[in-house]
Each structure stands twice: as C-alpha cells, then as structure tokens.
Amino acid sequence: TPPLASLQNALRLTASSQHEYLICSDKKDSNSESVFSFLQTSCCSLLSDFGCNVPPTESHIANKFLVDWFSLYPPQPGLRLCSNEHCGRPETRRHEFRRCSACSSVNYCSRACQALDWKTCHRYVCMPQHDWDDLHADIDNDDEDDDFE
C-alpha cells in the first residue's frame, strides 16, 4: 500500500459540473504514476462508488469468450443474456436474472453486473416504465392532432 503522503500528492479531485474526475497531479512524477496505477487496478470500484470517474478494468478473457460465443450462438429460447455488455453470462433457467427495477428493459446476472452497467452506460438510457407510458400517450395525442388534408 502506498504511503498517505504519496497518495495525497498523486491525486486531486476536481469538480466539473456534476462529475468528478480522478487525475494525476504531476504526470512526470513516477511515484504519482505508480500510486495512480495502484488505485486504478486495486481500488477502482471503491473510488467509483464515491463519484470518481475511473475507467473500468478490462473484461476477463472468459467474459470476452462468452460474449463472442453467444453473439454467434444465442441461448435457448426464453433464456436471456446478462445486459452488462462485458459479462456474457446466460441464464441457466427461466427468470434467473433480475430486471432493472425502473425500466424493466434490461436483465442482470448479479448485483455487481448491474452496478457496473449502471455506472458505465445504463444510467444514461434508463427511463422508468411510467415515463414510457407518458411518452407513448403524448405521441398518440400528437398523431390525433395532426391533420393531413
């Protein structure tokens, strides 16, 4: 574990609108780079839980294989794949995976996959089911208001 002084010198959190970015305070300082590398590999999930924008670690080779395999050979009808694009795990029985409680449009094999996908992409596209219903009602009303003469 790196000493606290190196950690404090290596990192600086800056606020930019609503997002915080983890940056290295002195890129030429090799000690700072080693601390930053340590944090990225060992503490990535911990830092991202506190709002730091840390790039996700690379997918495991087994997960890459599963993603490639099931893109060529889809699972049995009625069975779904984990919606985390880096996971690739299929259901082994119907309704094994849990759905997003807000939109119900994605399925996850574990809480970890759900949390990772939420941090990286699903949070930007998730729309609660009642919002979809309102959107469809607005579209239907707009269609009725249009006069095509």
Beta strands, then each sheet from edge to edge (+ up, - down):
strand 1: 11-16
strand 2: 19-24
strand 3: 52-53
strand 4: 98-99
strand 5: 107-108
sheet 1: 1+ 2- 3-
sheet 2: 4+ 5-
end
